[in-house]
Amino acid sequence: MSSKRSKIHPKYKTKYRVKNWSAYDRALVARGDVTLWITPEALEAWRPEPTGRRGAQPKFSDVAIEAALTLRIVFHLPLRQTEGFLRSILRTTNLIHGGLDLESPDHTTLSRRGQVLALDLRAVPHQGEVHLLIDSSGLAAFGEGEWAAVKHGAKGRRGWRKLHLSVDSRGMILAQTLTEATADDASTAIELFETVEGTITCVTADGAYDTAAIYEAAAERGARVVVPPSTTATASRKPRARASPRNRTIERAQEIGRKAWKKEAGYHQQARAENTFFRYKTIVGDRLRARSEAGRKVEARIACDVLNRMTELGRTDSAAIGA
């Protein structure tokens, strides 16, 4: 047996025990409750108000389209099966609540309206100061590479999009955006800063965000930056930058070592952002199913809302039990 120490399962890795398993178990069961995703408020707003313009009026409100697409994401359904599933739910609802007579949008309506659905990420209530954790990860764009390979007989390149998330210390998603795979992480993160309300005390991210622009954007919000400098990073010699937070981070990391600096600065909190992506790809999936760019943005936004609502139901309360 090899004596080489495993990097995947190191001996020093701390083990944890879930203290609120019964409550968390009930929250996991509640995720499958259809009434969580189709609420009485959604049913009341199922039909849109008259637009006041001439011509045919919309048959379904944005709330109805969002509810249908949410079911598709939660239960991993194609559009046609989503139509049938929602139709059966509404049929039962109409029997229980006589007089509603609600219909399900057909799959073509869901595909078309899903590209123009105007949605913002639902506001997450938070009290006090915010510790912002930022990260990004790739999602496969459905069908691009496979289609090219079949159509042209060549090895098609898989298409990718990059999902950027800003998460708080509870694991709630405060801001999100979907970009091309080539988008710069640091520049996109600065745009996410502007959408987060409240007082930001700390911004934590990985080495891809080690730029002067990140430090400047965080300073404008009065936030401390916890980003590990690259191994080749050097302190700036410019007079105005000598006392900058980034210079102090670089000098401190060189003085005590990167590993000790991460422990001292509390960089381990970044794991919450990485765990959010693990949850996204486990619960929602690692690829985008919409074919259009607008549809993909809507899909990612609804998926983030789904994760937040699941987190609100209940999350684990773990305690270390030893190494």
TORKOL-4160 file (C-alpha; in steps of 0.2 Angstrom, whole numbers, padded with zeros to 4 digits, m for minus):
323
<pt num="1" X="0000" Y="0000" Z="0000"/>
<pt num="2" X="0007" Y="0017" Z="m0005"/>
<pt num="3" X="0012" Y="0028" Z="0009"/>
<pt num="4" X="0009" Y="0044" Z="m0001"/>
<pt num="5" X="m0003" Y="0055" Z="0007"/>
<pt num="6" X="m0019" Y="0058" Z="m0002"/>
<pt num="7" X="m0024" Y="0076" Z="m0007"/>
<pt num="8" X="m0042" Y="0071" Z="m0009"/>
<pt num="9" X="m0044" Y="0063" Z="0008"/>
<pt num="10" X="m0031" Y="0070" Z="0019"/>
<pt num="11" X="m0029" Y="0064" Z="0036"/>
<pt num="12" X="m0031" Y="0082" Z="0043"/>
<pt num="13" X="m0048" Y="0084" Z="0036"/>
<pt num="14" X="m0061" Y="0089" Z="0049"/>
<pt num="15" X="m0076" Y="0078" Z="0050"/>
<pt num="16" X="m0093" Y="0086" Z="0054"/>
<pt num="17" X="m0110" Y="0080" Z="0061"/>
<pt num="18" X="m0127" Y="0087" Z="0056"/>
<pt num="19" X="m0135" Y="0093" Z="0072"/>
<pt num="20" X="m0152" Y="0097" Z="0065"/>
<pt num="21" X="m0155" Y="0082" Z="0054"/>
<pt num="22" X="m0174" Y="0080" Z="0058"/>
<pt num="23" X="m0178" Y="0098" Z="0053"/>
<pt num="24" X="m0166" Y="0097" Z="0037"/>
<pt num="25" X="m0175" Y="0081" Z="0032"/>
<pt num="26" X="m0192" Y="0089" Z="0033"/>
<pt num="27" X="m0185" Y="0103" Z="0022"/>
<pt num="28" X="m0178" Y="0091" Z="0009"/>
<pt num="29" X="m0196" Y="0083" Z="0008"/>
<pt num="30" X="m0204" Y="0100" Z="0006"/>
<pt num="31" X="m0194" Y="0103" Z="m0010"/>
<pt num="32" X="m0205" Y="0091" Z="m0019"/>
<pt num="33" X="m0221" Y="0100" Z="m0013"/>
<pt num="34" X="m0229" Y="0107" Z="m0029"/>
<pt num="35" X="m0238" Y="0120" Z="m0019"/>
<pt num="36" X="m0221" Y="0127" Z="m0015"/>
<pt num="37" X="m0218" Y="0131" Z="m0033"/>
<pt num="38" X="m0236" Y="0136" Z="m0038"/>
<pt num="39" X="m0243" Y="0146" Z="m0024"/>
<pt num="40" X="m0261" Y="0153" Z="m0022"/>
<pt num="41" X="m0254" Y="0170" Z="m0026"/>
<pt num="42" X="m0247" Y="0164" Z="m0043"/>
<pt num="43" X="m0264" Y="0156" Z="m0047"/>
<pt num="44" X="m0273" Y="0172" Z="m0044"/>
<pt num="45" X="m0261" Y="0181" Z="m0056"/>
<pt num="46" X="m0262" Y="0167" Z="m0069"/>
<pt num="47" X="m0272" Y="0178" Z="m0081"/>
<pt num="48" X="m0264" Y="0195" Z="m0086"/>
<pt num="49" X="m0272" Y="0212" Z="m0085"/>
<pt num="50" X="m0278" Y="0219" Z="m0101"/>
<pt num="51" X="m0265" Y="0229" Z="m0110"/>
<pt num="52" X="m0276" Y="0242" Z="m0116"/>
<pt num="53" X="m0269" Y="0240" Z="m0134"/>
<pt num="54" X="m0278" Y="0235" Z="m0149"/>
<pt num="55" X="m0277" Y="0217" Z="m0155"/>
<pt num="56" X="m0276" Y="0200" Z="m0147"/>
<pt num="57" X="m0272" Y="0200" Z="m0128"/>
<pt num="58" X="m0259" Y="0189" Z="m0119"/>
<pt num="59" X="m0267" Y="0173" Z="m0113"/>
<pt num="60" X="m0255" Y="0170" Z="m0099"/>
<pt num="61" X="m0246" Y="0182" Z="m0087"/>
<pt num="62" X="m0227" Y="0182" Z="m0084"/>
<pt num="63" X="m0231" Y="0174" Z="m0067"/>
<pt num="64" X="m0239" Y="0159" Z="m0076"/>
<pt num="65" X="m0224" Y="0157" Z="m0088"/>
<pt num="66" X="m0211" Y="0159" Z="m0073"/>
<pt num="67" X="m0221" Y="0145" Z="m0063"/>
<pt num="68" X="m0221" Y="0133" Z="m0078"/>
<pt num="69" X="m0202" Y="0136" Z="m0081"/>
<pt num="70" X="m0199" Y="0134" Z="m0063"/>
<pt num="71" X="m0207" Y="0117" Z="m0063"/>
<pt num="72" X="m0197" Y="0112" Z="m0078"/>
<pt num="73" X="m0180" Y="0116" Z="m0069"/>
<pt num="74" X="m0185" Y="0108" Z="m0052"/>
<pt num="75" X="m0192" Y="0092" Z="m0059"/>
<pt num="76" X="m0180" Y="0091" Z="m0074"/>
<pt num="77" X="m0194" Y="0090" Z="m0087"/>
<pt num="78" X="m0193" Y="0094" Z="m0106"/>
<pt num="79" X="m0205" Y="0107" Z="m0112"/>
<pt num="80" X="m0219" Y="0095" Z="m0118"/>
<pt num="81" X="m0218" Y="0085" Z="m0102"/>
<pt num="82" X="m0219" Y="0102" Z="m0092"/>
<pt num="83" X="m0235" Y="0106" Z="m0102"/>
<pt num="84" X="m0243" Y="0090" Z="m0097"/>
<pt num="85" X="m0237" Y="0090" Z="m0079"/>
<pt num="86" X="m0244" Y="0108" Z="m0077"/>
<pt num="87" X="m0260" Y="0103" Z="m0085"/>
<pt num="88" X="m0263" Y="0089" Z="m0073"/>
<pt num="89" X="m0259" Y="0101" Z="m0058"/>
<pt num="90" X="m0271" Y="0114" Z="m0065"/>
<pt num="91" X="m0285" Y="0101" Z="m0068"/>
<pt num="92" X="m0284" Y="0095" Z="m0050"/>
<pt num="93" X="m0284" Y="0113" Z="m0044"/>
<pt num="94" X="m0299" Y="0117" Z="m0054"/>
<pt num="95" X="m0308" Y="0103" Z="m0047"/>
<pt num="96" X="m0304" Y="0108" Z="m0029"/>
<pt num="97" X="m0307" Y="0127" Z="m0032"/>
<pt num="98" X="m0322" Y="0127" Z="m0043"/>
<pt num="99" X="m0323" Y="0142" Z="m0055"/>
<pt num="100" X="m0304" Y="0145" Z="m0058"/>
<pt num="101" X="m0304" Y="0136" Z="m0075"/>
<pt num="102" X="m0285" Y="0139" Z="m0078"/>
<pt num="103" X="m0276" Y="0132" Z="m0093"/>
<pt num="104" X="m0258" Y="0127" Z="m0095"/>
<pt num="105" X="m0247" Y="0136" Z="m0108"/>
<pt num="106" X="m0242" Y="0125" Z="m0122"/>
<pt num="107" X="m0224" Y="0121" Z="m0125"/>
<pt num="108" X="m0221" Y="0133" Z="m0139"/>
<pt num="109" X="m0228" Y="0147" Z="m0129"/>
<pt num="110" X="m0216" Y="0142" Z="m0115"/>
<pt num="111" X="m0201" Y="0142" Z="m0127"/>
<pt num="112" X="m0206" Y="0159" Z="m0135"/>
<pt num="113" X="m0211" Y="0168" Z="m0119"/>
<pt num="114" X="m0196" Y="0161" Z="m0110"/>
<pt num="115" X="m0184" Y="0171" Z="m0121"/>
<pt num="116" X="m0192" Y="0188" Z="m0117"/>
<pt num="117" X="m0197" Y="0185" Z="m0099"/>
<pt num="118" X="m0192" Y="0201" Z="m0089"/>
<pt num="119" X="m0186" Y="0194" Z="m0072"/>
<pt num="120" X="m0175" Y="0200" Z="m0058"/>
<pt num="121" X="m0167" Y="0189" Z="m0045"/>
<pt num="122" X="m0179" Y="0189" Z="m0030"/>
<pt num="123" X="m0173" Y="0200" Z="m0016"/>
<pt num="124" X="m0165" Y="0191" Z="m0002"/>
<pt num="125" X="m0169" Y="0199" Z="0015"/>
<pt num="126" X="m0154" Y="0200" Z="0026"/>
<pt num="127" X="m0150" Y="0209" Z="0042"/>
<pt num="128" X="m0135" Y="0219" Z="0046"/>
<pt num="129" X="m0119" Y="0218" Z="0036"/>
<pt num="130" X="m0115" Y="0207" Z="0021"/>
<pt num="131" X="m0100" Y="0196" Z="0019"/>
<pt num="132" X="m0099" Y="0194" Z="0000"/>
<pt num="133" X="m0092" Y="0178" Z="m0008"/>
<pt num="134" X="m0089" Y="0179" Z="m0027"/>
<pt num="135" X="m0085" Y="0165" Z="m0039"/>
<pt num="136" X="m0089" Y="0158" Z="m0056"/>
<pt num="137" X="m0091" Y="0142" Z="m0065"/>
<pt num="138" X="m0094" Y="0135" Z="m0083"/>
<pt num="139" X="m0111" Y="0128" Z="m0089"/>
<pt num="140" X="m0112" Y="0118" Z="m0105"/>
<pt num="141" X="m0123" Y="0126" Z="m0118"/>
<pt num="142" X="m0135" Y="0113" Z="m0124"/>
<pt num="143" X="m0132" Y="0106" Z="m0142"/>
<pt num="144" X="m0119" Y="0117" Z="m0149"/>
<pt num="145" X="m0105" Y="0105" Z="m0151"/>
<pt num="146" X="m0115" Y="0090" Z="m0153"/>
<pt num="147" X="m0125" Y="0098" Z="m0167"/>
<pt num="148" X="m0109" Y="0104" Z="m0176"/>
<pt num="149" X="m0102" Y="0086" Z="m0176"/>
<pt num="150" X="m0118" Y="0078" Z="m0183"/>
<pt num="151" X="m0121" Y="0092" Z="m0196"/>
<pt num="152" X="m0104" Y="0094" Z="m0203"/>
<pt num="153" X="m0095" Y="0077" Z="m0199"/>
<pt num="154" X="m0082" Y="0085" Z="m0189"/>
<pt num="155" X="m0078" Y="0086" Z="m0170"/>
<pt num="156" X="m0089" Y="0100" Z="m0164"/>
<pt num="157" X="m0083" Y="0111" Z="m0150"/>
<pt num="158" X="m0094" Y="0111" Z="m0135"/>
<pt num="159" X="m0101" Y="0128" Z="m0131"/>
<pt num="160" X="m0099" Y="0135" Z="m0114"/>
<pt num="161" X="m0106" Y="0150" Z="m0104"/>
<pt num="162" X="m0100" Y="0156" Z="m0087"/>
<pt num="163" X="m0111" Y="0159" Z="m0072"/>
<pt num="164" X="m0105" Y="0172" Z="m0060"/>
<pt num="165" X="m0113" Y="0172" Z="m0042"/>
<pt num="166" X="m0112" Y="0183" Z="m0027"/>
<pt num="167" X="m0116" Y="0174" Z="m0011"/>
<pt num="168" X="m0118" Y="0179" Z="0007"/>
<pt num="169" X="m0112" Y="0169" Z="0022"/>
<pt num="170" X="m0128" Y="0159" Z="0023"/>
<pt num="171" X="m0126" Y="0153" Z="0005"/>
<pt num="172" X="m0140" Y="0164" Z="m0002"/>
<pt num="173" X="m0137" Y="0170" Z="m0019"/>
<pt num="174" X="m0138" Y="0189" Z="m0019"/>
<pt num="175" X="m0133" Y="0193" Z="m0037"/>
<pt num="176" X="m0130" Y="0183" Z="m0053"/>
<pt num="177" X="m0126" Y="0185" Z="m0071"/>
<pt num="178" X="m0123" Y="0174" Z="m0086"/>
<pt num="179" X="m0109" Y="0178" Z="m0098"/>
<pt num="180" X="m0099" Y="0171" Z="m0112"/>
<pt num="181" X="m0085" Y="0159" Z="m0107"/>
<pt num="182" X="m0072" Y="0172" Z="m0112"/>
<pt num="183" X="m0079" Y="0186" Z="m0100"/>
<pt num="184" X="m0066" Y="0192" Z="m0087"/>
<pt num="185" X="m0071" Y="0187" Z="m0069"/>
<pt num="186" X="m0065" Y="0202" Z="m0061"/>
<pt num="187" X="m0074" Y="0215" Z="m0072"/>
<pt num="188" X="m0090" Y="0205" Z="m0071"/>
<pt num="189" X="m0088" Y="0204" Z="m0052"/>
<pt num="190" X="m0087" Y="0223" Z="m0051"/>
<pt num="191" X="m0104" Y="0224" Z="m0060"/>
<pt num="192" X="m0111" Y="0212" Z="m0047"/>
<pt num="193" X="m0106" Y="0224" Z="m0033"/>
<pt num="194" X="m0118" Y="0237" Z="m0039"/>
<pt num="195" X="m0133" Y="0226" Z="m0038"/>
<pt num="196" X="m0130" Y="0220" Z="m0020"/>
<pt num="197" X="m0139" Y="0232" Z="m0007"/>
<pt num="198" X="m0134" Y="0235" Z="0011"/>
<pt num="199" X="m0117" Y="0237" Z="0019"/>
<pt num="200" X="m0103" Y="0225" Z="0012"/>
<pt num="201" X="m0090" Y="0222" Z="0025"/>
<pt num="202" X="m0079" Y="0210" Z="0016"/>
<pt num="203" X="m0077" Y="0203" Z="m0001"/>
<pt num="204" X="m0069" Y="0186" Z="m0003"/>
<pt num="205" X="m0064" Y="0178" Z="m0020"/>
<pt num="206" X="m0051" Y="0166" Z="m0027"/>
<pt num="207" X="m0035" Y="0172" Z="m0036"/>
<pt num="208" X="m0044" Y="0176" Z="m0052"/>
<pt num="209" X="m0050" Y="0192" Z="m0044"/>
<pt num="210" X="m0033" Y="0198" Z="m0039"/>
<pt num="211" X="m0034" Y="0215" Z="m0048"/>
<pt num="212" X="m0032" Y="0233" Z="m0043"/>
<pt num="213" X="m0050" Y="0236" Z="m0050"/>
<pt num="214" X="m0057" Y="0224" Z="m0037"/>
<pt num="215" X="m0049" Y="0232" Z="m0022"/>
<pt num="216" X="m0054" Y="0249" Z="m0029"/>
<pt num="217" X="m0073" Y="0244" Z="m0031"/>
<pt num="218" X="m0073" Y="0236" Z="m0014"/>
<pt num="219" X="m0065" Y="0251" Z="m0006"/>
<pt num="220" X="m0079" Y="0262" Z="m0013"/>
<pt num="221" X="m0091" Y="0251" Z="m0003"/>
<pt num="222" X="m0080" Y="0251" Z="0012"/>
<pt num="223" X="m0076" Y="0233" Z="0011"/>
<pt num="224" X="m0061" Y="0223" Z="0015"/>
<pt num="225" X="m0054" Y="0211" Z="0002"/>
<pt num="226" X="m0049" Y="0193" Z="0005"/>
<pt num="227" X="m0041" Y="0187" Z="m0011"/>
<pt num="228" X="m0025" Y="0177" Z="m0012"/>
<pt num="229" X="m0012" Y="0185" Z="m0022"/>
<pt num="230" X="m0004" Y="0175" Z="m0036"/>
<pt num="231" X="0013" Y="0166" Z="m0032"/>
<pt num="232" X="0022" Y="0179" Z="m0044"/>
<pt num="233" X="0013" Y="0194" Z="m0037"/>
<pt num="234" X="0024" Y="0209" Z="m0032"/>
<pt num="235" X="0020" Y="0224" Z="m0023"/>
<pt num="236" X="0018" Y="0240" Z="m0033"/>
<pt num="237" X="0032" Y="0253" Z="m0031"/>
<pt num="238" X="0021" Y="0268" Z="m0036"/>
<pt num="239" X="0020" Y="0281" Z="m0022"/>
<pt num="240" X="0001" Y="0280" Z="m0021"/>
<pt num="241" X="0000" Y="0261" Z="m0021"/>
<pt num="242" X="0014" Y="0257" Z="m0008"/>
<pt num="243" X="0001" Y="0258" Z="0007"/>
<pt num="244" X="m0013" Y="0250" Z="m0003"/>
<pt num="245" X="m0023" Y="0235" Z="0004"/>
<pt num="246" X="m0017" Y="0224" Z="m0011"/>
<pt num="247" X="0001" Y="0228" Z="m0007"/>
<pt num="248" X="m0001" Y="0224" Z="0011"/>
<pt num="249" X="m0009" Y="0208" Z="0006"/>
<pt num="250" X="0005" Y="0203" Z="m0005"/>
<pt num="251" X="0018" Y="0208" Z="0008"/>
<pt num="252" X="0009" Y="0198" Z="0022"/>
<pt num="253" X="0007" Y="0183" Z="0011"/>
<pt num="254" X="0026" Y="0183" Z="0007"/>
<pt num="255" X="0030" Y="0185" Z="0026"/>
<pt num="256" X="0020" Y="0171" Z="0033"/>
<pt num="257" X="0017" Y="0160" Z="0018"/>
<pt num="258" X="0001" Y="0158" Z="0008"/>
<pt num="259" X="m0006" Y="0144" Z="0018"/>
<pt num="260" X="m0004" Y="0154" Z="0034"/>
<pt num="261" X="m0011" Y="0169" Z="0026"/>
<pt num="262" X="m0027" Y="0160" Z="0021"/>
<pt num="263" X="m0030" Y="0154" Z="0038"/>
<pt num="264" X="m0026" Y="0171" Z="0046"/>
<pt num="265" X="m0037" Y="0181" Z="0033"/>
<pt num="266" X="m0052" Y="0169" Z="0034"/>
<pt num="267" X="m0051" Y="0163" Z="0016"/>
<pt num="268" X="m0059" Y="0147" Z="0020"/>
<pt num="269" X="m0076" Y="0156" Z="0019"/>
<pt num="270" X="m0074" Y="0155" Z="0000"/>
<pt num="271" X="m0079" Y="0137" Z="0001"/>
<pt num="272" X="m0097" Y="0143" Z="0003"/>
<pt num="273" X="m0097" Y="0150" Z="m0014"/>
<pt num="274" X="m0089" Y="0134" Z="m0021"/>
<pt num="275" X="m0103" Y="0124" Z="m0012"/>
<pt num="276" X="m0116" Y="0135" Z="m0020"/>
<pt num="277" X="m0110" Y="0129" Z="m0037"/>
<pt num="278" X="m0110" Y="0111" Z="m0031"/>
<pt num="279" X="m0128" Y="0113" Z="m0026"/>
<pt num="280" X="m0132" Y="0121" Z="m0042"/>
<pt num="281" X="m0125" Y="0108" Z="m0053"/>
<pt num="282" X="m0131" Y="0094" Z="m0042"/>
<pt num="283" X="m0149" Y="0100" Z="m0041"/>
<pt num="284" X="m0151" Y="0110" Z="m0057"/>
<pt num="285" X="m0138" Y="0102" Z="m0068"/>
<pt num="286" X="m0122" Y="0107" Z="m0076"/>
<pt num="287" X="m0129" Y="0112" Z="m0093"/>
<pt num="288" X="m0141" Y="0125" Z="m0100"/>
<pt num="289" X="m0156" Y="0118" Z="m0109"/>
<pt num="290" X="m0162" Y="0134" Z="m0118"/>
<pt num="291" X="m0156" Y="0136" Z="m0136"/>
<pt num="292" X="m0156" Y="0155" Z="m0136"/>
<pt num="293" X="m0145" Y="0167" Z="m0127"/>
<pt num="294" X="m0160" Y="0176" Z="m0119"/>
<pt num="295" X="m0168" Y="0160" Z="m0114"/>
<pt num="296" X="m0152" Y="0154" Z="m0106"/>
<pt num="297" X="m0151" Y="0170" Z="m0095"/>
<pt num="298" X="m0169" Y="0168" Z="m0090"/>
<pt num="299" X="m0166" Y="0149" Z="m0086"/>
<pt num="300" X="m0150" Y="0153" Z="m0075"/>
<pt num="301" X="m0160" Y="0167" Z="m0066"/>
<pt num="302" X="m0175" Y="0156" Z="m0062"/>
<pt num="303" X="m0162" Y="0142" Z="m0056"/>
<pt num="304" X="m0154" Y="0154" Z="m0044"/>
<pt num="305" X="m0171" Y="0158" Z="m0037"/>
<pt num="306" X="m0175" Y="0140" Z="m0035"/>
<pt num="307" X="m0159" Y="0137" Z="m0025"/>
<pt num="308" X="m0163" Y="0152" Z="m0014"/>
<pt num="309" X="m0181" Y="0145" Z="m0010"/>
<pt num="310" X="m0174" Y="0128" Z="m0006"/>
<pt num="311" X="m0161" Y="0136" Z="0006"/>
<pt num="312" X="m0175" Y="0146" Z="0015"/>
<pt num="313" X="m0184" Y="0130" Z="0018"/>
<pt num="314" X="m0169" Y="0124" Z="0029"/>
<pt num="315" X="m0151" Y="0121" Z="0028"/>
<pt num="316" X="m0139" Y="0110" Z="0038"/>
<pt num="317" X="m0132" Y="0116" Z="0055"/>
<pt num="318" X="m0115" Y="0106" Z="0056"/>
<pt num="319" X="m0103" Y="0105" Z="0070"/>
<pt num="320" X="m0085" Y="0098" Z="0069"/>
<pt num="321" X="m0082" Y="0082" Z="0078"/>
<pt num="322" X="m0063" Y="0081" Z="0076"/>
<pt num="323" X="m0050" Y="0078" Z="0063"/>
